Structure formats: structure tokens, C-alpha cells
Amino acid sequence: MERALWSAVTGMKAQEMSLDTIANNLANINTTSFKGSRVSFQDMLYSALATPGAQNSNGEIPVGIQIGHGVRVSGISKSFRQGALLETNNPLDLAIEGEGFFEITMPDGTLGYTRDGSFKVNNAGEVVTSDGYKVSGIDTIDQGTTEMTIAPDGSFSAIVNGSPVSKTRLTLVRFVNPEGLRSVGKNLYKESESSGTPQTGQNPGETGVGTIAQRYLEASNVNAASELVSMISTQRAYEATSKAIKASDEMMNQANDLKR
């Protein structure tokens, strides 16, 4: 019965973490290019009271007796499934249709990566994020620019003081394992050992990096209906596990009463 108490506790803790993840997904349902997370579980170690296949006086034990010790969260991974594209008519709003990322230079000089293409222009003509971080792989915007066009393959042109100007082609970054990226907030990711080395300078439309959709933004890929169903399932699992604790406690109480 004591084993049941501790096994149930691990279940409640695991469901709490699952609910935390679901709550974060729902909270970011309108966050540009947000990628939802999912929780993976593993059963914990087993006590083998009788090993399957072991020999006893009556012959071989066919199935044995193994009692588990609960559950643990084995990982929380990001789903990089493509989000819907929302039209904005802003020429500096860029969405990626594919696996690529924009490369961002952080204030400390390190590099970050994002799929949030809601960019702005600073007083030096540099393309920056909403937080003012410079976007690598995209040319500067000249003073006097009245129109700019970025094609799906990254080709960049502009009208400056009434004259057409060709700009450097926009490039993207991709990773072998994007799920291994480390989330740091502000719609940014950082490289990790699991993600692999960033493959920089990738031309849109090539090597599976994806294409560019100008005047569009990628919406969150969180599905509200699926998250609500998962939340109900998590709540029911938490309730059932708490009842196992209550039942174990009542059984222990009845066992104690036998002495009286």
C-alpha cells in the first residue's frame, strides 16, 4: 500500500507538468509563429518479485511478478508543424513556408533563431525584430525606399527615390533536429547539442529550407480543440490518481484498525 501511495504521487506530479505545458500552449495560441509543446511519459523502475522465465519447484514461471513504481516525464518537445499564414499587407512581415529559420544577432553578440517574421526597420536602415535585435541574412533598407519586394525564393528588390534597386538575396537557416533547439522566450531559439550545427546561408526554395511569403505572418500551430481535450484528459487522470492515494490511505487505516 505504501508503494501505491508513492506511485500515485509520481502520477500526480507528471499530470501537473502536463497541465503546465497545456496551459502554456493555450496562453500562446495567438503568439506569432509559436510552436506548441507536447509531453512524453515513461514508466519508472519495476520491482521483480518473481522474474519471468525463472525456475521454481513447480517449473518455469511464465509471466513473473513485476510491480511498477509510477511514471515520470521523459521529455517536453516542440512540434514544428507549419502554422497557418495570416495576411497582413505589411511589406516587412515575412512568413516561412518550410523548415527554415531567420537568424538573429543578440545584444551580447550570440546568435538566436526565430520563425517570427514581424520585422521593423531601425534608424540605420537595418531590419530588426520587435525587440530591436538585428536580423542576419537580409539586406538593409535604403533611405527613400518607397516599395520593396521579396520573392518566394528570397530575391529582394526595392524602389529607392523612384529607381529600381536590386538587393542581396535573403537567406535562411535550418537545423537537422529543430526539436532539439533551446527555447529562450521572445519567440527565439538557441542552438544546442541536440539541434545540431546551424546550416546558414540557405537560399529559400532550396534544400527543403522553405520559401518566403511576403506580407504574411505564420500563426501559432496550437489547436485549441485538441488542447482542451488534452486538458480534460489530464484533469481526469489527476483525479483518478488522487483517488488511488485516498483508497490506499483508507486501506492502511483499516489495516491499523485490525489491532483494536
C-alpha positions in Angstrom: 0.0 0.0 0.0 2.9 2.4 0.6 4.1 1.6 -2.9 0.7 2.6 -4.2 1.0 6.0 -2.4 4.3 6.8 -4.0 3.3 5.6 -7.4 0.2 7.7 -7.3 2.3 10.8 -6.2 4.5 10.4 -9.3 1.4 10.3 -11.5 0.0 13.5 -9.9 3.3 15.3 -10.5 3.5 14.1 -14.1 -0.1 15.3 -14.8 0.7 18.6 -13.1 3.6 19.1 -15.6 1.4 18.1 -18.4 -1.2 20.7 -17.4 1.6 23.3 -17.2 2.5 22.5 -20.8 -1.1 22.7 -22.0 -1.7 26.0 -20.2 1.4 27.5 -21.9 0.2 26.2 -25.3 -3.2 27.8 -24.8 -1.7 31.1 -23.5 0.3 31.4 -26.7 -2.5 30.5 -29.1 -2.3 33.9 -30.7 1.5 34.3 -30.5 3.1 34.7 -33.9 4.9 31.5 -35.1 4.5 29.9 -31.7 5.2 26.1 -31.7 3.2 24.0 -29.3 4.8 21.6 -26.9 3.9 18.0 -26.1 4.8 15.9 -23.0 6.2 12.4 -23.2 5.9 9.9 -20.3 7.9 6.9 -19.2 7.1 4.2 -16.6 9.6 4.0 -13.8 11.7 1.1 -12.4 10.0 -2.2 -11.5 10.4 -4.4 -8.5 10.7 -8.0 -9.8 9.2 -10.2 -7.1 9.4 -13.1 -9.5 11.4 -12.9 -12.7 9.6 -14.1 -15.9 11.1 -17.4 -17.0 12.8 -18.2 -13.7 12.7 -21.7 -12.4 10.8 -22.7 -9.2 9.8 -26.0 -7.7 6.8 -26.3 -10.0 8.7 -25.5 -13.2 9.2 -22.3 -15.2 7.4 -19.1 -14.2 5.6 -17.9 -17.4 5.0 -14.2 -16.6 6.6 -13.4 -13.3 5.6 -10.7 -10.8 6.7 -7.2 -11.6 5.4 -4.1 -9.8 5.9 -0.7 -11.2 6.9 2.4 -9.2 4.9 5.0 -11.1 5.6 7.4 -14.0 8.0 10.2 -15.0 8.1 12.9 -17.6 10.7 11.8 -20.2 10.7 14.9 -22.2 8.8 18.0 -23.5 9.3 18.6 -27.1 8.3 21.3 -29.6 6.1 20.4 -32.6 7.4 22.4 -35.6 4.3 21.7 -37.7 3.6 24.5 -40.1 1.2 27.2 -38.8 -1.4 28.9 -40.9 -0.4 32.0 -42.9 -2.2 35.3 -42.0 -2.2 38.1 -44.5 -1.1 41.5 -43.0 -0.2 43.7 -46.1 2.9 44.9 -44.2 5.9 44.6 -46.6 8.3 43.7 -43.7 6.1 40.8 -42.5 7.7 37.6 -43.7 6.5 34.0 -43.2 8.5 30.9 -43.9 6.7 28.0 -45.6 9.0 25.2 -44.7 11.6 24.2 -42.1 13.8 27.3 -42.1 14.6 30.0 -39.5 15.6 33.6 -39.5 19.0 34.3 -37.9 19.0 37.0 -35.2 22.1 38.7 -33.7 21.5 39.1 -29.9 22.8 42.1 -27.9 25.6 40.1 -26.4 26.8 39.0 -29.9 25.4 35.5 -29.8 23.0 34.2 -32.4 19.4 33.3 -32.0 16.8 31.9 -34.4 13.2 32.6 -35.0 10.3 32.0 -37.3 8.6 35.2 -36.2 8.9 37.4 -39.3 7.2 40.6 -37.9 10.2 42.8 -38.7 10.8 46.5 -38.4 13.5 49.0 -39.6 15.7 50.9 -37.2 17.2 54.4 -37.8 20.3 52.8 -39.5 18.1 51.0 -42.1 18.7 47.6 -40.5 15.9 45.1 -40.4 15.3 44.2 -36.7 12.8 42.2 -34.6 10.2 43.9 -32.4 12.9 43.9 -29.6 15.4 45.6 -31.8 17.6 42.6 -32.5 19.3 42.7 -35.9 18.1 40.1 -38.5 21.0 38.5 -40.4 20.7 37.3 -44.0 18.6 40.3 -45.1 19.9 43.5 -46.8 19.4 46.9 -45.3 16.6 49.3 -46.3 17.9 52.4 -48.0 16.5 55.8 -47.1 13.9 56.9 -49.7 12.6 53.4 -50.2 9.0 53.5 -51.3 8.4 49.9 -52.3 10.1 46.6 -51.6 9.5 43.1 -53.0 10.8 39.8 -51.6 10.0 36.9 -53.8 9.4 33.3 -52.5 13.0 32.4 -53.5 14.4 35.3 -51.4 15.1 37.6 -54.3 15.0 41.2 -52.9 14.3 44.4 -54.9 13.2 47.9 -54.0 12.2 51.2 -55.4 14.6 53.9 -54.0 13.9 57.5 -54.9 11.9 56.3 -57.8 14.5 54.0 -59.2 14.6 50.2 -59.0 17.4 48.7 -56.9 18.4 45.0 -56.6 19.3 43.9 -53.1 21.2 40.9 -51.8 19.1 37.7 -51.8 17.6 36.8 -48.4 18.9 33.7 -46.8 17.6 31.3 -44.1 19.0 28.8 -41.6 18.0 25.2 -41.0 18.7 22.5 -38.4 18.9 18.8 -38.7 16.8 18.4 -35.5 14.8 21.6 -34.8 13.1 19.9 -31.9 16.4 20.0 -30.1 16.6 23.8 -30.1 16.5 25.6 -26.8 13.6 28.0 -26.3 14.7 31.3 -24.7 11.5 33.3 -24.9 10.6 36.3 -27.2 9.9 33.8 -30.0 13.6 32.9 -30.1 15.6 29.7 -30.0 19.2 28.9 -29.4 21.4 26.2 -30.8 22.0 23.1 -28.6 24.0 19.9 -29.0 20.8 18.1 -29.8 19.7 20.5 -32.6 23.0 20.2 -34.5 25.1 22.9 -36.1 23.0 25.6 -37.9 23.2 25.3 -41.7 23.5 29.0 -42.6 23.2 30.8 -45.9 20.4 28.6 -47.2 18.5 30.0 -50.2 14.7 29.9 -49.9 13.2 27.2 -52.1 16.3 25.0 -52.0 17.4 22.0 -49.8 14.0 21.9 -48.0 14.5 25.2 -46.1 11.2 26.6 -47.3 10.0 29.6 -49.3 9.2 33.2 -48.2 5.7 34.7 -48.1 5.9 38.5 -48.0 3.1 40.4 -46.3 2.2 37.3 -44.3 2.9 36.0 -40.8 2.8 32.5 -39.6 0.2 31.9 -36.9 0.6 29.6 -33.8 0.3 25.9 -34.7 -1.6 25.3 -31.4 -5.0 23.7 -32.0 -7.4 24.9 -29.3 -9.8 22.0 -29.5 -7.0 19.4 -29.2 -5.5 21.2 -26.2 -8.9 21.4 -24.4 -9.4 17.7 -24.9 -5.9 17.0 -23.6 -6.6 19.3 -20.6 -9.8 17.3 -19.7 -7.9 14.0 -20.1 -5.1 15.3 -17.9 -7.6 16.5 -15.2 -9.4 13.2 -15.2 -6.0 11.3 -14.9 -5.1 13.6 -12.0 -8.4 13.0 -10.2 -8.1 9.2 -10.7 -4.6 9.2 -9.3 -5.6 11.2 -6.3 -8.4 8.7 -5.7 -5.8 6.0 -5.7 -4.0 7.8 -2.9 -7.2 8.1 -0.9 -8.0 4.4 -1.4 -4.6 3.4 -0.3 -4.9 5.6 2.8 -8.2 4.1 3.7 -6.8 0.5 3.2 -3.9 1.4 5.5 -6.4 2.8 8.0 -8.5 -0.3 8.0 -5.3 -2.4 8.5 -4.4 -0.4 11.5 -7.9 -0.8 13.0 -7.4 -4.6 13.0 -5.2 -4.2 16.0 -8.1 -2.9 18.1 
